[in-house]
Amino acid sequence: MSVDNDAGGYQLHEVDRLIHEPARYNIMALLYVIKRADFLFVQNQTRLTAGNLSSHLSKLETAGYLTIQKEFVGKIPKTFLSLTDQGREAFDDYRNKMKELFTKPPRVHKETDRKESFNQE
Amino acid sequence: MKTTDSLKEIERRAYRSTFDDGIYDMLFGMVFLILALIPVLESVGIPRFYGYLFGIIPVLFSWLGKRYITIPRLGAVEFGPKRRSTRLLFLLICAAFFFLTLPLLFMTTAEGFGGSLAENSGIPLIVGMVVAPLIVVAAYFLDYPRMYIYALVLSFGIPHSGFLYDFVGKPFNSLITFGIPAAAILVFGLTLLFRFMRKYPKPTSEVPDVSR
């Protein structure tokens, strides 16, 4: 089988792989719908282990998708997470591409179609 | 669109998780308990007005509970501008209703009215009719469905208490009307709280530092 790149719509390889990973998608989706949350809240909502969440957050922060701010609430240090404008745009873009991918899937040629078209030529 | 729906669902789930602790349920339970106990206090010579002062207990309990039980376990969150604006609107409505109900409250306690108006069905019916929409509006704006039930209990309870006065007298009319729902709501709230504390144990160690 082959994929017709001229058929319109996005290809799977064009979507943001950083967001496409399920755990990171969950983090991005949660932070997209709220203003900001601390590490513990994101951990509870995404059900990730602290170490796992920490490593995903580092990757997203390196990409410039989220900001990590340390604050003291009383005497307790808190790590607040929020999406950057770039992160929001990237998430919007990812959603649009995925939506299009499912609503306008790329045309897939079967090998038999290819052979037929080859014979006609 | 499906994705928008699912994002709304994620937001709603995150928002409603802040109510999983049962603290607001217990707040309503305590309010009903105070309403049940005020006539008992009155029967031992404590004026009704002082009874209303006990209302500070549930407010203090919910504030302390959120601060020392919920946030250390669930984490802190700030929701988007839409939630914040609806909360602000709710506070404005609350303030408006407060000034509306204040004269009614004085009418039930003031010496000039003999305090006996509170036992008749008239004033309690009006109070019920004013308080019920307030709680319904609160339930709608706070997206807190259980509050509709509490609105129902309170709005029917106030006139019902006045109605029962003719049959069982004071303080049993209030004890029956508000004491039973108060006990049920408090047990329900406590169950939610224990379940919440088991689901979200307090982190024993410092949350790992996110590498920068």
Interface residues (C-beta under 8 A of the other chain):
Chain A: A29 L30 Y32 V33 I34 K35 R36 A37 D38 F39 L40 F41 V42 Q43 N44 Q45 A50 G51 S54 L57 S58 E61 I68 V73 P77 K78 T79 F80 R95 M98 K99
Chain B: M1 T3 S6 L7 K8 I10 E11 R13 A14 S17 R73 L74 G75 A76 V77 E78 F79 G80 P81 Y200 P203 E206 V207 P208 D209 V210 S211 R212
